[in-house]
Amino acid sequence: MPSSETIMTAHVLNIIRSEQGVSRADIARILDWSRSAVVQHVERLLSYRLIREVGVAASTGGRRARV
């Protein structure tokens, strides 16, 4: 049986697959998780080379989001 960490990482991957150009903040909002939790799982996916960052989103007044 997969660990809860693996399941949570899979949830993040599913959001990334279904929402093109989604930022970490977007994922946190969609899943109702903290940004730090999302960052942990995104970093894991990046290290496994299952995802890649493709740039930054347009600014909406604050720091531009990486997508």
Steps between C-alpha positions, in 0.01 A plus 500: 500500500641843407603735780300814572791708367488312170124548477532873571772535235271318255223753576737783413607326179136450399429871546805591292385263224146636494579872537753628247729771630397457862709664773578371847259755645227378262559140608482602866165671438359209299598240759445728801853427622770728634749635248783331690333160461457559127861616462624178663309283252587715198868482593471121521342486153769731363775282647343191338484698173129429469427871458693810398463871548435678175512866602323760703139616484399860447509707817172581670661753729736284703782265421456319168405133546719225355307258281 
